[in-house]
Amino acid sequence: MNEQQVILLVDDSDNDLSLMRSACRAANFPAALKMVNSGDQAIAYLAGQGDYVDRSQFPLPTVMLLDLKMPMKDGFEVLEWVRAQPILKRLAIIILTASSRPEDVARAFDLGANSYLIKPTAMSSLIAMVCCLRDWLEYNRFPAIR
């Protein structure tokens, strides 16, 4: 890895967060995984507000994995907010959702998503996806977003 990578996972499902944590361990995923469970928490984390003011504990992520279907502030709203923040314009955002609706895919890319992944239903497939993400992070170079 080109430096310690930080991945911000935004998902309202505690079960999905737990599965992703397990898949990352199984895939020997070296990046630091930070998790929040709402769109509002994602925005607070990225803005460095409230519980997330300490950047040594909550550094800006290299990549955000963002669920779309969340109560209150959904992933589309988070994506729109992020792309309106000049300091975050370079943040790589990967949609990770259960929705395969073409209109959701189109809207996500229209709002500035960099990639769109469907959540695998089998743990073995989730681990394989995390391995691909791990390898992509290894070879990809990211600009500073600070």
ChimeraX attribute file (.defattr): number of C-alpha atoms within 10 A of each C-alpha:
attribute: neighborCount
match mode: 1-to-1
recipient: residues
	/A:1	14
	/A:2	10
	/A:3	10
	/A:4	11
	/A:5	19
	/A:6	18
	/A:7	20
	/A:8	24
	/A:9	25
	/A:10	27
	/A:11	25
	/A:12	20
	/A:13	15
	/A:14	12
	/A:15	10
	/A:16	13
	/A:17	17
	/A:18	12
	/A:19	15
	/A:20	20
	/A:21	17
	/A:22	15
	/A:23	21
	/A:24	23
	/A:25	13
	/A:26	15
	/A:27	18
	/A:28	13
	/A:29	18
	/A:30	15
	/A:31	17
	/A:32	15
	/A:33	16
	/A:34	18
	/A:35	22
	/A:36	20
	/A:37	16
	/A:38	24
	/A:39	26
	/A:40	17
	/A:41	19
	/A:42	24
	/A:43	19
	/A:44	16
	/A:45	24
	/A:46	21
	/A:47	16
	/A:48	16
	/A:49	13
	/A:50	10
	/A:51	10
	/A:52	18
	/A:53	15
	/A:54	12
	/A:55	12
	/A:56	8
	/A:57	9
	/A:58	16
	/A:59	20
	/A:60	23
	/A:61	23
	/A:62	23
	/A:63	19
	/A:64	25
	/A:65	22
	/A:66	29
	/A:67	28
	/A:68	24
	/A:69	18
	/A:70	17
	/A:71	11
	/A:72	10
	/A:73	16
	/A:74	18
	/A:75	26
	/A:76	22
	/A:77	15
	/A:78	22
	/A:79	23
	/A:80	15
	/A:81	13
	/A:82	22
	/A:83	17
	/A:84	12
	/A:85	12
	/A:86	9
	/A:87	14
	/A:88	18
	/A:89	12
	/A:90	17
	/A:91	21
	/A:92	20
	/A:93	23
	/A:94	21
	/A:95	27
	/A:96	21
	/A:97	19
	/A:98	14
	/A:99	17
	/A:100	12
	/A:101	8
	/A:102	9
	/A:103	10
	/A:104	15
	/A:105	16
	/A:106	12
	/A:107	12
	/A:108	22
	/A:109	16
	/A:110	11
	/A:111	17
	/A:112	17
	/A:113	22
	/A:114	14
	/A:115	14
	/A:116	21
	/A:117	17
	/A:118	14
	/A:119	18
	/A:120	15
	/A:121	9
	/A:122	9
	/A:123	13
	/A:124	12
	/A:125	13
	/A:126	21
	/A:127	22
	/A:128	17
	/A:129	19
	/A:130	20
	/A:131	18
	/A:132	13
	/A:133	14
	/A:134	18
	/A:135	13
	/A:136	12
	/A:137	19
	/A:138	15
	/A:139	10
	/A:140	9
	/A:141	12
	/A:142	15
	/A:143	9
	/A:144	11
	/A:145	14
	/A:146	9
